[in-house]
Amino acid sequence: MFRMKRLAGSPACSFCGKKGDDVAKLVAGPRVYGAGPRVYICDECVTVANRLMEGAGNVATITPASNTAPAPASPR
C-alpha cells in the first residue's frame, strides 16, 4: 500500500505531494466505503501515468522529485 502525502491539511496529490495551489488541476477520487481519506491525483502525475501506460513493459518507477517517467524496460 502507499501512504497519502498531505501538506498542512489542504488537499495534495497522493503521488507527488504537491498541493492543489501548486498544480493546474487536482482530481479527487471517491471516498472508500463513504468514509476515510480521499485519494488525489494532479494533472502532472496523470501525464506521467499516461506516458507509462503508452510505453513498453509493465513495471516502472516514478521519482517524485523529478516527476518524469523513466525509459520503459525493453521486452525480453
C-alpha distances in whole Angstrom, upper triangle without the diagonal:
4,7,10,13,16,19,22,21,22,19,18,16,12,12,15,16,19,21,23,26,25,24,27,24,21,20,18,16,17,16,14,17,19,18,15,14,14,12,15,16,19,22,21,18,19,22,20,18,21,22,20,20,24,24,24,22,18,16,16,15,16,17,17,20,22,20,22,20,22,24,23,23,27,27,28
4,7,9,12,16,19,18,19,16,14,12,9,9,12,12,16,18,20,23,22,21,24,21,18,18,16,15,17,16,15,18,20,18,15,13,13,11,13,13,16,19,19,15,17,20,18,16,20,21,19,20,23,23,24,22,19,16,16,14,13,14,13,17,19,17,19,19,20,23,22,23,27,27,29
4,6,9,13,15,15,16,14,12,11,8,9,11,10,14,15,18,21,20,20,23,21,17,17,15,15,16,15,15,18,19,16,13,11,11,10,12,13,16,19,19,16,18,21,19,18,22,23,21,22,26,26,27,25,22,20,18,16,15,15,14,17,19,17,20,20,22,25,25,26,30,31,32
4,6,10,13,12,12,10,8,8,5,7,9,8,11,12,14,17,17,17,20,17,14,14,12,12,14,13,14,17,17,15,12,8,9,7,9,10,13,17,17,14,16,19,18,17,21,22,21,22,25,26,28,26,23,21,20,17,16,16,13,16,19,16,19,20,22,26,26,27,31,32,34
4,7,10,10,10,9,7,7,5,7,7,5,8,9,12,15,14,15,18,16,13,14,13,14,17,16,17,20,20,18,14,11,11,9,9,11,12,16,15,13,16,19,18,18,21,22,21,23,26,26,29,27,25,22,20,17,15,14,11,13,16,15,18,19,22,25,26,28,31,33,35
4,7,6,7,7,5,8,7,10,10,6,8,8,11,13,13,14,17,16,13,14,13,15,17,16,17,20,20,17,14,10,11,10,10,12,13,17,17,15,18,21,20,20,23,25,24,26,29,29,32,31,28,26,24,21,18,18,14,16,19,17,21,22,25,28,29,31,35,36,39
4,6,6,7,7,10,10,12,11,7,8,7,10,11,12,14,17,16,14,16,15,18,20,19,21,24,23,20,17,13,14,13,12,14,14,18,17,17,20,22,21,22,25,27,26,28,31,31,34,33,31,28,26,23,20,19,15,16,19,18,21,24,26,30,31,33,37,39,41
4,6,9,9,13,14,16,15,11,11,9,12,12,14,16,19,18,16,18,17,19,21,20,22,25,23,20,17,14,15,16,15,17,17,21,21,20,23,25,25,26,29,30,30,32,34,35,38,37,34,32,30,27,24,22,19,19,22,21,25,27,30,34,35,37,41,42,45
4,7,9,12,13,16,16,12,12,10,11,13,15,16,19,18,15,16,15,17,18,17,19,21,19,17,14,11,12,13,13,16,17,20,21,20,22,25,25,25,28,30,30,31,34,35,37,37,34,32,30,27,24,24,20,21,24,22,26,28,31,34,35,37,41,42,45
4,6,10,12,15,14,11,10,7,8,9,12,13,15,14,12,13,12,15,17,16,19,22,19,17,15,12,12,12,11,14,14,17,18,18,20,22,23,23,26,28,28,29,32,33,36,35,33,31,29,26,23,23,19,20,22,21,24,26,29,33,34,36,40,41,44
4,7,9,12,12,9,9,6,6,9,11,11,13,11,8,10,9,12,14,13,16,19,17,16,14,10,9,9,7,10,10,14,15,15,16,19,20,20,22,24,25,26,28,30,32,32,30,28,26,24,21,21,17,19,21,19,22,24,27,30,31,33,37,38,41
4,6,9,8,5,5,4,6,9,9,9,12,11,8,10,9,12,15,15,17,21,19,18,15,11,10,9,6,8,8,12,12,12,14,16,17,17,20,22,22,23,26,27,29,29,27,25,23,20,17,17,13,15,17,15,18,20,23,27,27,30,33,35,38
4,5,6,5,5,6,7,11,10,9,12,10,7,8,9,11,14,15,17,20,20,18,16,12,10,8,5,5,6,9,10,8,10,13,13,13,16,18,18,19,22,23,26,25,23,21,19,17,14,14,11,13,15,12,15,17,20,23,24,26,30,31,34
4,6,6,8,10,11,14,14,13,15,13,10,10,10,10,13,13,15,18,18,17,14,10,9,6,5,6,8,12,12,10,12,15,14,13,16,18,17,19,22,23,25,24,21,19,17,15,13,14,11,14,16,13,16,17,19,23,23,25,28,30,32
4,6,8,11,13,16,14,13,15,14,11,12,12,13,16,17,17,21,22,20,17,14,12,9,8,7,8,11,10,7,10,12,11,10,14,15,14,16,19,19,22,21,18,16,14,12,9,10,8,11,12,10,12,13,16,19,19,21,25,27,29
4,6,9,11,14,11,11,14,13,12,13,14,15,19,20,21,24,24,23,20,16,15,12,10,8,8,11,9,7,11,12,11,12,15,16,15,18,20,21,23,22,21,18,15,12,9,9,5,8,10,7,11,13,15,19,20,22,26,28,31
4,6,9,12,10,11,14,13,11,13,13,15,18,18,20,24,23,21,18,15,13,11,9,9,9,12,11,10,13,15,14,15,18,19,19,21,24,24,27,26,24,21,19,16,13,12,8,10,12,11,14,16,19,23,24,26,30,32,34
4,7,8,6,7,11,11,9,12,13,16,19,20,22,25,25,23,20,16,15,13,10,9,8,11,10,10,13,14,14,16,18,19,20,22,24,25,28,28,26,24,21,18,15,14,10,11,12,11,14,17,20,23,25,27,31,33,36
4,5,5,7,10,10,8,11,12,15,18,19,21,25,23,22,19,15,14,13,10,10,9,12,12,12,15,17,17,18,21,22,23,24,27,28,31,31,29,27,24,21,18,17,14,14,16,14,18,20,24,27,28,31,34,36,39
4,5,6,8,7,6,9,10,14,17,18,21,24,22,21,19,16,14,13,9,10,8,10,11,13,14,16,17,18,20,22,23,24,26,28,31,31,29,28,25,23,20,20,16,17,18,16,19,21,25,28,29,32,35,37,40
4,6,8,9,9,13,14,18,21,22,25,28,26,25,23,19,17,16,13,13,11,12,13,15,17,18,19,21,22,24,25,27,28,30,33,34,32,30,28,25,22,21,18,18,19,17,20,23,26,29,31,34,37,39,42
4,7,9,9,13,15,19,22,23,26,29,27,26,24,20,18,17,13,12,9,11,11,13,15,16,17,19,20,21,23,25,26,27,31,31,30,28,25,23,19,18,15,14,15,14,17,20,23,26,28,31,34,37,40
4,6,7,11,13,17,20,22,24,28,26,26,24,20,18,16,12,10,7,7,7,10,12,12,14,16,17,18,20,22,23,25,28,29,27,26,23,21,18,17,14,15,15,13,15,18,21,24,26,29,32,34,37
4,7,10,14,17,20,22,25,28,27,27,25,22,19,17,13,11,8,7,8,11,12,12,15,16,17,18,21,22,23,25,28,29,28,27,25,23,20,20,17,18,17,15,17,19,23,25,27,30,33,35,38
4,7,10,13,16,19,22,25,23,23,22,19,16,14,10,8,6,5,8,10,10,12,14,15,16,18,20,20,22,24,27,28,27,26,24,23,19,20,17,19,19,16,18,19,23,26,26,30,32,34,37
4,7,10,13,15,18,21,20,20,18,15,12,10,6,6,4,6,9,10,10,12,14,14,16,18,19,20,22,24,27,28,26,25,23,21,18,19,16,18,19,15,18,19,23,26,26,29,32,34,37
4,7,10,12,15,18,17,17,17,14,10,8,5,5,6,8,11,11,10,13,15,14,15,18,19,19,21,24,27,27,24,24,22,22,19,21,18,20,21,17,19,20,24,26,26,29,32,33,36
4,7,9,12,15,13,14,13,10,6,6,5,7,9,11,14,13,12,16,17,16,18,21,21,21,23,26,28,28,25,25,24,23,20,22,19,22,23,19,22,22,26,28,28,30,34,34,37
4,7,9,12,11,12,12,10,6,5,6,8,11,13,16,14,13,17,18,16,17,21,20,20,23,25,27,27,24,23,23,22,20,22,20,23,24,21,22,23,26,28,27,29,32,33,36
4,6,9,8,9,10,9,6,7,9,12,15,17,20,18,17,20,21,19,21,24,23,22,26,28,30,29,26,26,25,25,24,26,23,27,28,24,26,26,29,31,30,32,35,35,38
4,6,5,6,6,6,5,8,10,14,17,20,22,20,19,23,24,22,23,27,26,25,28,30,32,31,28,27,27,26,25,26,24,27,29,26,28,28,31,33,32,34,37,37,39
4,5,6,6,8,7,9,13,15,19,22,24,21,21,24,25,22,24,27,26,25,28,30,32,30,27,26,26,26,25,27,25,28,30,27,29,28,31,33,32,33,36,36,38
4,6,8,10,11,13,16,19,23,25,27,25,24,28,28,26,27,31,29,28,32,33,35,33,29,29,30,29,29,30,29,32,34,30,32,32,34,37,35,36,39,39,41
4,7,9,10,13,16,19,22,25,27,25,24,28,29,26,28,31,30,29,33,35,36,35,32,31,31,31,30,31,29,32,34,31,33,33,36,38,37,38,41,41,43
4,7,8,12,15,18,22,25,27,25,25,28,29,26,29,32,31,30,33,35,37,35,32,31,31,30,29,30,28,31,33,30,32,32,35,38,37,38,41,41,43
4,7,10,13,17,20,23,25,22,23,27,26,25,27,30,29,29,32,34,35,34,30,29,28,27,26,27,24,27,30,27,30,30,32,35,34,36,39,39,42
4,7,10,13,16,20,21,19,20,23,23,22,25,27,26,26,30,31,33,32,28,27,26,24,23,24,21,24,26,23,26,27,29,32,32,34,37,38,40
4,6,10,13,16,18,16,17,20,21,19,21,24,23,23,27,28,30,29,26,25,24,23,21,22,20,23,24,21,24,25,27,30,30,32,35,36,38
4,7,10,14,15,13,13,17,17,15,18,21,20,20,23,25,27,26,23,22,21,19,18,19,17,20,21,18,20,21,24,27,26,28,31,32,35
4,7,10,12,10,11,14,15,14,16,19,18,19,22,24,26,26,23,22,20,19,16,18,15,18,19,16,18,19,22,25,25,27,31,32,35
4,7,8,6,7,10,11,10,13,15,15,16,19,20,23,23,21,19,18,16,14,15,13,16,16,13,15,16,19,22,22,25,28,29,32
4,5,5,6,9,10,11,12,15,15,17,19,20,23,24,22,21,19,17,14,15,12,15,15,11,14,15,19,21,22,25,28,30,33
4,6,5,6,9,10,11,13,14,15,17,19,22,23,22,21,19,18,15,16,14,16,15,11,13,14,18,20,21,24,27,29,32
4,5,5,6,9,10,11,13,14,16,17,20,21,20,19,16,15,12,13,11,12,11,8,9,11,15,17,18,22,25,27,30
4,5,5,6,8,10,10,12,14,15,18,19,17,16,14,12,9,11,9,12,11,7,9,10,13,16,17,20,23,25,28
4,5,5,6,9,10,10,12,14,18,18,17,16,14,14,12,14,13,16,14,11,11,11,15,17,17,20,23,24,27
4,5,5,6,9,10,11,13,16,18,17,17,14,14,12,14,13,15,13,10,9,9,13,15,15,19,21,23,26
4,5,5,6,9,10,11,14,15,14,13,11,11,8,11,11,13,11,7,6,6,10,12,12,16,18,20,24
4,5,5,6,9,10,13,13,12,12,10,10,9,12,12,15,14,10,9,8,11,13,12,15,18,19,22
4,5,5,6,9,12,13,13,13,12,13,12,15,16,18,16,13,11,10,12,13,12,16,18,19,22
4,5,5,6,10,12,12,12,11,12,11,14,15,17,14,12,9,7,9,10,9,13,15,17,20
4,5,5,8,9,8,9,7,9,9,13,14,17,15,12,10,7,8,9,7,10,13,14,18
4,6,8,9,8,10,10,12,13,16,17,20,18,15,13,10,12,12,10,12,14,15,18
4,7,9,10,12,12,14,15,18,19,22,19,17,14,11,12,11,9,12,13,14,18
4,7,8,10,9,13,13,17,19,21,18,16,13,10,10,8,6,8,10,11,14
4,7,9,10,13,15,18,21,23,21,19,16,12,11,9,6,6,7,7,11
4,6,8,12,14,18,20,23,21,19,17,13,12,10,6,5,7,6,9
4,7,10,13,17,19,22,21,19,17,13,12,12,8,8,10,9,12
4,7,10,13,16,19,18,16,15,11,10,11,8,8,11,11,13
4,7,10,13,15,14,13,11,8,7,8,7,8,11,13,15
4,6,9,12,11,10,9,7,7,10,9,11,14,16,18
4,6,9,8,7,6,6,7,10,11,13,17,19,22
4,6,6,6,7,8,8,12,14,16,19,22,24
4,6,5,8,10,12,15,17,19,23,25,27
4,6,8,11,13,16,19,21,24,27,29
4,5,9,10,13,16,19,22,25,27
4,7,10,13,15,18,21,24,27
4,6,10,12,15,18,21,24
4,7,8,11,15,17,20
4,6,9,12,15,18
4,7,9,12,15
4,6,9,12
4,6,9
4,6
4
